Amino acid sequence: MADPVGQVARAAAQRLAAPNDLDLATDVEAALHARETTTRPDQYLDPISLGALIVSVASLAWTVYSDLRKQTPTPHRDVITRHVRIRLDRAETPQPALSPADRDRYIDITIEETLNAIQDPASDQD
């Protein structure tokens, strides 16, 4: 898979966007573009951008999955989610102003899309 984080971020944005709302998809594309040009892809690119949050979670979830896979062939979703949330909470950069429920929803859907991409037989996990 050429860019699993991009695939995951786009799928999550598609699920999270309100009907007739292209702003989230545009934010994700901008965050993906900025991610390609920055030297710190694990940091939020725009502290108020939901697109940057989605890309950050997608990147982090993919990394966490890859790290955990070294210990067990199929890491459990709850373990991946816990690792992602802990790392996000430790991040020193500001996060978008979201309610805790909305933040959890964005994280959960992005992780779900990450696992969907991993389970896709056409994807290359390594």
C-alpha positions in Angstrom: 0.0 0.0 0.0 1.6 3.2 -1.1 0.2 5.5 1.6 -1.8 3.7 4.2 -2.1 6.8 6.4 -3.6 8.8 3.5 -6.1 6.0 2.7 -7.1 5.7 6.4 -7.4 9.5 6.9 -9.5 9.9 3.7 -11.9 7.1 4.7 -12.3 8.5 8.2 -13.0 12.0 6.9 -15.6 10.6 4.5 -17.4 8.9 7.5 -17.1 11.9 9.8 -18.1 14.6 7.4 -21.6 16.0 7.6 -23.7 15.7 4.5 -22.7 18.3 1.9 -19.7 19.3 3.9 -16.5 19.2 1.9 -14.4 21.2 4.5 -13.3 18.1 6.4 -12.1 16.3 3.3 -10.3 19.4 2.2 -8.7 19.8 5.7 -7.5 16.2 5.5 -6.0 16.7 2.1 -4.2 19.8 3.3 -2.9 18.0 6.4 -1.7 15.1 4.2 0.0 17.5 1.9 1.7 19.3 4.8 2.6 16.0 6.3 4.6 15.2 3.2 6.6 18.4 3.5 7.2 18.5 7.3 9.9 16.7 9.2 7.7 16.0 12.2 4.7 14.0 11.0 3.7 12.9 14.5 2.9 16.5 15.5 -0.4 18.2 14.8 0.0 20.4 11.7 -2.7 22.9 12.4 -4.0 23.0 16.0 -7.5 23.8 15.1 -7.8 21.5 12.1 -9.9 18.4 12.4 -8.2 17.2 9.2 -4.8 17.4 11.0 -6.3 15.4 13.9 -7.5 12.7 11.6 -4.2 12.4 9.8 -2.3 12.4 13.2 -4.5 9.6 14.6 -4.2 7.6 11.3 -0.4 7.9 11.3 -0.2 7.1 15.0 -2.6 4.2 14.8 -0.6 2.7 11.9 2.6 3.1 13.9 1.1 1.6 17.0 -0.3 -1.3 15.1 3.1 -2.0 13.4 4.9 -1.8 16.8 2.4 -4.1 18.6 2.5 -6.6 15.7 6.1 -7.3 16.6 4.8 -8.7 19.9 1.6 -10.4 18.7 0.4 -11.1 15.1 -3.1 -9.5 15.7 -3.1 -6.7 18.2 -6.5 -6.1 19.8 -8.3 -3.0 18.8 -8.7 -1.9 22.4 -5.0 -2.0 23.0 -4.3 0.0 19.9 -6.9 2.6 20.9 -5.5 2.8 24.4 -2.0 3.4 23.0 -3.2 6.1 20.6 -5.2 8.0 23.3 -2.2 7.9 25.7 0.2 9.2 23.0 -2.3 11.9 22.0 -2.8 13.0 25.6 1.0 13.3 26.0 1.4 15.4 22.8 2.4 18.9 23.7 0.7 20.6 20.8 -2.8 21.9 21.1 -5.7 19.8 19.9 -8.9 21.0 18.1 -11.6 22.2 20.4 -13.8 19.2 20.6 -16.0 17.8 23.3 -14.5 14.6 24.8 -17.3 12.6 23.1 -16.5 14.1 19.7 -12.8 13.6 20.2 -13.4 9.9 21.1 -15.6 9.5 18.0 -12.9 10.9 15.7 -10.3 8.6 17.3 -12.5 5.5 17.2 -13.6 6.0 13.6 -10.0 6.7 12.4 -8.7 3.6 14.3 -11.6 1.5 12.8 -10.6 2.7 9.3 -6.9 1.8 10.1 -7.9 -1.7 11.0 -10.1 -1.9 7.9 -7.1 -1.0 5.7 -4.9 -3.5 7.5 -7.5 -6.3 6.9 -7.8 -5.4 3.2 -6.1 -8.3 1.4 -4.8 -5.8 -1.2 -2.9 -3.8 1.4 0.8 -4.4 2.1 1.2 -4.1 5.9 5.0 -3.9 6.0 
